[in-house]
Amino acid sequence: MPRIAVDHDYCQAHGRCYARFPELFDADDEGRAVLLGGGAVPENVDPEEIVAVCPESAITLV
């Protein structure tokens, strides 16, 4: 099963990840992405779609 990671140095708190995938992301107090569920990608979600939602390329597959 693929996993995702967030590089907080690149995250600019656009909020697209948690707006599009609320089951995978939440926001911290500054609006930056926080992974839920340890970064596991559900079977019904295309991992490339998750990566593509971030305009700063802060989300990667690991």
N, C-alpha and C positions, 0 to 999 in steps of 0.2 A: 504494500500500500504506500503510495507516495505521501510525502510530508512536505509542509511548507515552513518557511522561516521568515521573520521580519527583521530587517536590518534597521535598527532605530536611528542610526546615523543618517540614513537616507529618508526616513519617513518624515513627511512635511504636514501630516494631519489633514490631508484632503478629505478623508472620511469615506472615500469610495469603497474601500474594502469592507468596512462594517455596514455600510448602507446596502451593498449588494450581497454580502455573505454574513448576515448577523449570527449565523450558527457557528461561524469560524473565527470571528473577530469581535472585539469590544474596543473601547477607547479608554486611555488613561486620562488623568486630570488635565493633560495638555492637548488631548485630542489625538494622540498618536496611537497607532494600532497595537492591540494586545491580542495574542493568540489565545483561543479557547481550545480545549481538548488536546493540547500538546502539539498542535499542528497537523494532526491526521486529516487527510482529505477524504471526505465521504465518497463512496463508490459512485454515487449519482451525480458527482460534480467533476467537471473537466479541470484538472489541475492547471492547465495552460490558461484557462479563463480566469482563474484566481490570480495568477501572476500578471496577466495582461491588464487587470483592473487598476493597478497602481501606476500612476503617471511618473513616479519617481524611481521605479524599479526597485523598491524596497522589499518586495515580496519575491522570494525565490523558492525553487524546489530543492529539497535536500534528500 
